[in-house]
Amino acid sequence: MAYQVVSKKSGKTYYLHSREQVLRNGHKVTLYYFSTQIGDGALDALPNGYVVTESERTGLPILKKKR
């Protein structure tokens, strides 16, 4: 089952996804994003060292590194 977060503001459910992106300089980075539908790249758990917060203005979930 994909990792899910329910928005406190809108009540919508968002699912965590990731994908690999190659930058112009050749470095590979992992991009994390939330979607309202489960698709390719859905993750079962939060990555280590990250925490989910919610934008107060829009209610969208945001993935941030722990401090």
Buried (B, 14 or more C-beta within 10 A) or exposed (E): EBBEBEBEEEEEBBBBBEEEEEEEEEEEEEEBBBEEEBEEBBEEEBEEEEEBEBEEEEBBBBBEEEE
